[in-house]
């Protein structure tokens, strides 16, 4: 076997372009809330993202899920509610956060509004920037090595929050990761697409699902998703006849591997073409005069890395609606696991309705080995079943806000992540209008 060729890397160092109290990696739903919360606590904050714009999956067109329980108790307030009310003022959101469960909003307005809020809070926005390495002093993280158009550079901070979704910072720090316990691969990704000029707002989606199941094997279509796993289309405020679709799926994708990502994008764009032009326009009368307006610029990743932190959230406390004493986020979203091996979805909605909601402890955001790093969003410490319930945006925004508050406290007081006074975090969350429930005396130990 021939030896692998190598390319020499730069050895003359990279300039440090900024030092902050807190750096947030990733500008999706959790990262936005983390950066805003930390900055509003008086911390100097930067947010870094490889994408060109702020928003991540929350800026893709996917509806926001679950901010209340089934009895109408609103479980999320704070920054999430603030953003949604700002969208309402722009006629870009018309949902009710107390009674609703599935919230569509104008994503272009969303990206603009959250960017304005970050700038108003004094957050330095650093997009078009990939995180490629780290620098340490002992166990502590001191600098992120990044790559920008100008070349390599570094950014330093006292505290870091990994909201990258893929746990990129944690992985660079060598933090241990959870296994995919069920079928060996993460949940599959989906590429959203958008359609206009649909002729009816009252589409019988169950009929469409059944028709898809009938035709798919006959037509040899490549999308493996079966009918019941085809999510209903979602509409947007002020855009009659315009819908978004969450129906594509690539199986066996590891979003931390470039070759898999390339296959994902090729497959899913073929699936969009197939589903719209070969299925909807030909076989569903309401779409005869509809037209495809576009796709999101990248597929949405449901799952990649999950850290194995100080505490691993499992299915049991979610099912029993355990109230953790260090709870910092609450949710009612049910177990919703998309199979990585076939086209099915395990959506245990009815089981999650009793009696209402569950809590998520601060400990899921604490990695094992890096004392000035917090983890938020969809890469927190949870097993595969628990993760499939807490991965949605309403929950990750609540986690992000609590992580931002904790990071600002850590930076100000010189604390490690295991020393965070969670009661203080909870008090600030409550003061900011977030939902904070009364905790029971003792935690569940897994």
PyMOL commands that set and color helices and strands:
alter all, ss='L'
color gray80, all
select helices_A, chain A and resi 29-40+56-59+78-89+107-120+168-172+205-219+227-229+258-283+285-287+315-319+350-353+362-365+377-379+384-390+393-413+417-419+422-431
alter helices_A, ss='H'
color red, helices_A
select strands_A, chain A and resi 15-25+45-48+64-65+102-103+124-126+130-137+140-148+151-162+193-196+234-236+239-245+291-295+327-331+336-338+345-347+358-361+373-375
alter strands_A, ss='S'
color yellow, strands_A
deselect
rebuild
show_as cartoon
